[in-house]
Structures are given as C-alpha cells and as structure tokens.
Amino acid sequence: MIGYIDEHLGEELSVERLAKVANFSKFHFHRQFSSYAGVSVSRYIHMLRLKRASMRLVFEPRAKIIHIALEAGFETPEAFSRAFKRYFGQTPSRFRGNPAWRPWGEQYQFPSWERRQNMDVKIVEFRETRVAVLEHRGPPERVYDSARIFIEWRMESKLSPKISSRTFGIVYDNPDTTEPEAFRWDVCGEVAMDVPLNRQGVVNKVIPGGRCAVLRHLGPHDRLGESIYPLYREWLPESGEELRDFPLFFHYLNLMPETPEHELVTDIYLPLK
C-alpha cells in the first residue's frame, strides 16, 4: 500500500479508495495503516506531498510557489504556506532560500519497513571514471545543500552535463553510526577533463576501476539503507568475496525532483578484491 500511495500521489487518495485497493474495510484499513506507518494515512499522504513540494522549491528555483502549491493539492498559496510552516518551521519562500534540513528530516522518521527483494547481486568490472567532486563534510541532512551547490557548478561550468554525464555519490561513513559533524560524502559528476579552480570548491577525483558487486535499489534515496544492510549482512558473507579498499558508491540513474521518489533507480556498488 505504501508503494501504491507513492505511485498515485498526484491523484485523489481517499481512505475509501485505499481501503478498497487493500481489500479491507475502511475502519480496519485505517487502523492497520496507522499501526504500520506510525501516522494516519491522511497525514502520511499530506507529508509526502509536502516533501515533494519542498524538493521542488529547492531544486527548481524557477518554479512559482503558487504552481508548486496547487500541484501539492492545496487550493491556495496561503494554505500551502501555513501547512509548510507548521511542519518545517519555515515558510516556503524562506525554505527555498535557506532550507533548515534537520527539522525537515525529523518529520520523515518513519518505521524501517522490511524491503522484500530477491538480492539480485551482479559482479561487474567497473571502468575507472574521472569525476568532478564536491566534498560534503557534516550532517547527513545537509547533503541536499551540497547537491544544490554542485548543480550550480554543473550549470555554470558545463563540464559535467546532467543529461549526458553520470552522477555518483561516494559514501565514506555510515550515517547511522557516525557523529553528524564527522560524516563524509562526495557528490560526483562524470567529466572528460580536469576541473579548473572554481568558486564552488569542486575538485578532481577518480573512482578506480575494478571488480564490484552491484545491487539495484528502487525507490527513495532515504531508504537506501534497506538495500545496503542486506548486501553487507547477508550477501557478502555468503559470497566468499572480500572488500577492496575503496568506499561503497552509488550511481544515480535518475534524480529528484524531475523523477518521483517511487520511480528513482540507484545502483549500489560495493568494490571487491
């Protein structure tokens, strides 16, 4: 049902419709969903629509707030602004200019639902790839700020076009076990030449070639852990493979906000000896 809601977020999603899809009575569905998700179904839908709107505010600076409000299901910009501020502590315009990611992230601490997947892990030879990198150092929730700065560099330099260059993320630390200020993540875009000095602080790096285990993750980036943990906990011990001295990294095959969260596709690469 979570997946159904994600896929139909832009449509009218009444409790009656959802209960019918789940083949439950309205009362039973509402009770089961609240127990499973930790919030009522109406609030869950409301929060996901605000999440999509918040991403558009930050990553689509030319989109008008009134259009974002209407597409999020609000009848007026005023109603959108009140709801947005109630959840995130900022008005939409304030969030667009200087987003407070920590209170934003705290709203989306849902239970860790079990991901049912067949662990279709493949062993591939990854080719050495030159990348432009913005080094994110600090709280995980502020990765979005680093991503926005990297996008700005990408548009200005035209050295790593989003359409034709692959986008990667290199993960040095586990956000669940690392102190926020010590967390390290590289936002990367494939390039064909060295990156000159720039005001955004983007630097040159290389993702080395070699054997990698690859697992495809479907869905939101904030649920990547549900694919990563089984990869380490189950697949790696059973495979007999050994890790190489390079961090786990992601290849983002598509990105928000132009792609809805439920349609995101991310390949997880685990470097092997």
Residue pairs with C-beta under 8 A, 6 or more apart in sequence:
1 18
1 21
1 22
1 33
2 37
2 113
3 219
3 262
4 18
4 21
5 13
5 18
5 41
5 44
5 45
5 48
6 48
6 219
6 260
6 261
6 262
7 260
7 262
9 45
9 48
9 49
9 52
9 260
10 71
13 45
15 26
15 29
15 30
15 41
15 42
16 26
18 29
18 33
18 41
19 25
19 26
19 28
19 29
19 30
22 29
22 32
24 32
29 41
30 40
30 41
33 40
33 41
33 44
34 40
34 41
36 111
36 113
37 44
37 110
37 111
38 110
38 111
39 47
39 110
46 83
47 87
47 107
47 108
48 261
49 72
49 73
50 72
50 83
50 84
50 87
50 88
51 108
51 261
52 72
52 257
52 260
52 261
53 68
53 69
53 71
53 72
53 80
53 84
53 92
54 84
54 88
54 95
54 99
54 104
55 256
55 257
56 63
56 68
56 71
56 257
57 63
57 65
57 68
57 92
57 95
57 96
57 99
58 95
58 96
58 99
58 144
58 148
59 147
59 148
59 151
59 256
59 257
60 68
60 257
61 96
65 77
65 80
65 92
65 93
65 96
66 77
68 80
68 92
69 76
69 77
69 79
69 80
69 81
69 92
72 80
74 80
74 83
80 92
81 91
81 92
84 90
84 91
84 92
84 95
85 91
87 107
88 95
88 100
88 103
88 104
88 107
89 100
89 103
90 99
90 100
95 104
99 144
99 145
101 139
101 141
101 142
101 144
101 145
102 139
102 141
104 141
105 141
108 222
112 225
112 226
113 226
114 226
115 223
115 226
115 227
115 230
117 227
117 230
119 215
119 230
119 231
119 234
119 235
120 215
120 216
121 213
121 214
121 215
121 231
121 235
121 239
122 213
122 214
122 215
123 211
123 212
123 213
123 214
123 241
123 272
124 211
124 212
124 214
125 209
125 210
125 211
125 212
126 207
126 209
126 210
126 211
126 212
126 269
126 271
127 209
128 206
128 207
128 208
128 209
129 166
129 168
129 190
129 206
129 207
129 209
130 190
130 191
130 192
130 193
130 204
130 205
130 206
131 168
131 188
131 189
131 190
131 191
131 204
131 205
131 206
131 207
132 153
132 157
132 159
132 160
132 188
132 189
132 190
132 191
132 195
132 202
132 203
132 204
132 205
133 170
133 186
133 187
133 188
133 202
133 203
133 204
133 205
134 146
134 149
134 150
134 153
134 186
134 187
134 200
134 201
134 202
134 203
135 184
135 186
135 201
135 203
136 142
136 143
136 146
136 183
136 184
136 185
136 186
136 187
137 183
137 184
138 180
138 181
138 183
139 180
139 181
139 183
140 175
140 180
140 183
140 185
143 185
143 187
146 185
146 187
147 187
149 200
149 201
150 187
150 189
150 200
150 202
151 162
152 200
153 198
153 200
153 202
154 160
154 161
154 162
154 189
156 198
156 200
157 195
157 198
157 202
159 191
159 192
159 193
159 195
160 189
160 190
160 191
162 189
162 255
165 189
165 190
165 191
166 189
166 190
166 251
167 188
167 189
167 190
167 251
167 252
167 255
168 186
168 188
168 189
168 190
168 207
168 249
168 250
168 251
168 252
169 185
169 186
169 187
169 188
169 249
169 250
169 252
170 185
170 186
170 188
170 207
170 247
170 249
170 250
171 185
171 247
171 248
171 249
171 250
172 184
172 185
172 186
172 247
173 182
173 183
173 184
173 185
175 183
176 225
186 205
188 205
188 207
188 249
191 204
194 204
195 202
195 203
195 204
207 246
207 249
208 246
208 271
210 244
210 246
210 271
210 272
211 244
211 271
211 272
211 273
212 269
212 270
212 271
212 272
213 231
213 235
213 236
213 239
213 241
213 269
213 270
213 272
214 267
214 268
214 269
214 270
215 227
215 231
215 235
215 267
215 268
215 270
216 265
216 266
216 267
216 268
217 223
217 224
217 227
217 265
217 266
217 267
217 268
218 264
218 265
219 261
219 262
219 264
220 261
220 262
220 264
221 256
221 261
221 264
221 266
224 250
224 266
224 268
227 268
228 248
228 268
231 268
231 270
232 270
236 243
236 270
241 272
241 273
242 272
242 273
243 270
243 271
243 272
243 273
244 271
244 272
244 273
245 271
246 271
247 271
248 268
248 269
248 270
248 271
249 269
249 271
250 266
250 267
250 268
250 269
251 266
251 267
251 269
252 264
252 266
253 265
253 266
253 267
254 263
254 264
254 265
255 264
256 264
